[in-house]
Each structure stands twice: as structure tokens, then as C-alpha cells.
């Protein structure tokens, strides 16, 4: 293994450790847009995602008689009854002027921008240039998700991509997402529902994030929990292929249930050394999963089986949370957890019912820069929801304060249910309520309302 490869691997591990530490220190709020990495599931079902395609170029090295890489991946999946989620780009041919970066480095495909499937070969990849491959994927039962139209970073990323250009604000990000979304609707009558930001860069100029952009698009944030390793250059192609399946084999040997509900990250394109180890490694991965009794489904099907990370779909809280999610409520935190044992706060009450509308209104709040309440900054995740809840009389402010972090009282929960569900709960004991109990109460009121 080269020093460069070791450095890339170590840098990625350090980045993940830093991200984990940052998440541990950062408060988590309810969000209509949830980061989907994996879900709680007892069944041996998982999903595979493939980034950066479609790719018309053959695998490298080509062991498939010139067949396009995307075709190879689709054929291999279908041999095992599997369905993949292909996270596609629209077209990178406008990402010039630019120059090719150092072979084997993170800038291999371009210094200022990404170019797929390779620098100067943009016409061999992307939805706009490979419509036949999109048709092939859809006809094969695979899922199409958005990796954005142009694969330009949403915001500045000094580590690794400090020389990269990025989109200048929320509006250009949303315009880029809409461009691919509309192309899929017009060309295939296909509606995209999931997206992954280029290189997982979330920050957007102006105080926004990818979650704001996805809220405007009605998307969920598709992440992953297991790295298929096809992107990483190693000393030889044989080593790269082994890196795609060996960690999976070791994980299954340690715990045959370890992939239940997981999302596996893969590449539909070249790695930094312009090779495609996934083309030869995918069959071994699928054989390992099949031998362990796994079914590989699309991410949307995985979410249909189990929407959340920390509650099983057949639990009382899981059933209640799904019922309210289907109703259009915001019932999970940004990290896709429900956290049924936490106490419900006033801010969470507001966000639960008004989450999607609030996520859209938040844009105007941030741009205006005027706090809606004395104790709630305009950039607070619950600011817009608090205004909507207060206006409706569902959760009321007093003396110019909303008190978003205070536990909701039983009386406040009764008021919220009466306004938002048209059903007043029977009087219960005074005091606070856990989220699990609240979600079950709200779901039961919704069911009784529907039965009348």
C-alpha cells in the first residue's frame, strides 16, 4: 500500500472520528428531513447504493467484453435477485474550465470540479448522456436517487477539497437539484425522493445546510453505514477487489445479523486510480450476503420495512411513529432516531405537527434575521414551527417567549391534540410525557378520528 493511499485512508478515518465527536456534542432536533444511514430491523435485509453514474465506459480492467460499468453492476445484482439504488448525476460537462488533478489523488477527476466518469470524458456518463442506462436501471427494478445534476459542492470544504469551486448559496443548490429532478420526471415519469450531497458536504453559504435544500425538494437525506471500499486506490487491482468483500466477510463471521437494516456505499464509476474493483467485487459481496440469508433491496423499500434507526417497526412506538409519519408529521430527529424515552418539549410539540411547513418557512426567517420570540433566535431549528404553532393556538407563547426546551405539560399536550387532531384526549395524570407515550397517544387519536 502506497504512502498516498495510507494517507487517504487515515484522513478518511480521522474525518469520521471528528464527525462522530462533533455529532456527540451537537444538540439534535426533530427534522422532517432525516439522515438515513441504517434502520432498525431484525430481518436480514439491507440496501446497496452506487454513486456517480450512470457510466457508459467499460470496467477497468475490462473482464466483461466491453459492457458498460453500470450494465455490469445491474446484471450482477439481478443474478442474485437484488435491486440497487443508483445515486446518479445529471451532467458534469459544464464544469470547465478546469484541469485534471494528480492521478491517484482526491482531485484525479478535476481540480476545480468533479468530472464523471473522468476528466474530458463527461459525455460518457450522467443522465443527460446515458438515457439508455437510466431506462435499463428502471426496467430492472432499481431505484434512482439524486447525487445532484452537476456534482458541484454545496459549500466550501477546506479539508481535501480546498481548491474546489462550490455553489454560492441555497438557491443555486436547489436549482441544481431541481434540474435533475425535472429531467427524471420529464424523461421517465420518475419521481426522485432521496438524495446524497456531493462528498457529503452539508454547509451552504448564507447559514443554510443540505437539510434546508432537501426540505424544499421534499427529499430525505440518503447516507450509508458500511463502506464498500471501491473508491480507495490500493497497491494492486487484486487488493482493491479484495477490499470490497473481505471486510464484509469478516463482519458476517463476527455477527451474521450485522447487516440487518444497513445501507452499503458503492461506486458506479472509477476509483482514484481509474480502476473499478466493484465490477469484480460485487458478485463476491452478493454471494456472501446471499449465503447468510440476506435480501438486497432498494433504500426506499428498506425504509418501507422500517423507517427509523432506533425503534423496530413492530413495536408499539414504531407503529405509532410510522402512522404519524404517513400522516405527514415530523416524528424523528435529524439522525433518524425517535428516542421514545426522552421527555417531550414544547419546541418538539410545535415541530411535530408543523415540521414540513416550518422547514420551508425557515428560509425566510434566516434571511430576515429577526427573532420571532425573545428566547428563540431566527436560526433555531424550531423557530418557524413555534410561530406556526402559536398562531394556530396549538402551543402558545407568553410574554414574548416560547420556551422551546421546557417539557410540555399534560395540559399543553391536550391543547395541542385538540387543535392539531380535532380530538381532545381524556384527562390523564398531570406531569410530563415521554415521546413514546406521546406518539402512541397521538396515533390513537388520529385513528379514532378516522374511524368516526
HELIX and SHEET records of a PDB file:
HELIX    1   1 UNK A    3  UNK A   25  1                                  23    
HELIX    2   2 UNK A   69  UNK A   79  1                                  11    
HELIX    3   3 UNK A  122  UNK A  124  5                                   3    
HELIX    4   4 UNK A  131  UNK A  139  1                                   9    
HELIX    5   5 UNK A  158  UNK A  161  1                                   4    
HELIX    6   6 UNK A  170  UNK A  188  1                                  19    
HELIX    7   7 UNK A  198  UNK A  200  5                                   3    
HELIX    8   8 UNK A  210  UNK A  217  1                                   8    
HELIX    9   9 UNK A  237  UNK A  254  1                                  18    
HELIX   10  10 UNK A  277  UNK A  291  1                                  15    
HELIX   11  11 UNK A  299  UNK A  305  1                                   7    
HELIX   12  12 UNK A  316  UNK A  327  1                                  12    
HELIX   13  13 UNK A  346  UNK A  368  1                                  23    
HELIX   14  14 UNK A  383  UNK A  392  1                                  10    
HELIX   15  15 UNK A  410  UNK A  421  1                                  12    
HELIX   16  16 UNK A  435  UNK A  451  1                                  17    
SHEET    1   A 3 UNK A  35  UNK A  36  0                                        
SHEET    2   A 3 UNK A 220  UNK A 222  1                                        
SHEET    3   A 3 UNK A 194  UNK A 195  1                                        
SHEET    1   B 5 UNK A 143  UNK A 146  0                                        
SHEET    2   B 5 UNK A  85  UNK A  88  1                                        
SHEET    3   B 5 UNK A  45  UNK A  51  1                                        
SHEET    4   B 5 UNK A 263  UNK A 267  1                                        
SHEET    5   B 5 UNK A 226  UNK A 227  1                                        
SHEET    1   C 4 UNK A 143  UNK A 146  0                                        
SHEET    2   C 4 UNK A  85  UNK A  88  1                                        
SHEET    3   C 4 UNK A  45  UNK A  51  1                                        
SHEET    4   C 4 UNK A 295  UNK A 297  1                                        
SHEET    1   D 2 UNK A 203  UNK A 204  0                                        
SHEET    2   D 2 UNK A 208  UNK A 209 -1                                        
END                                                                             
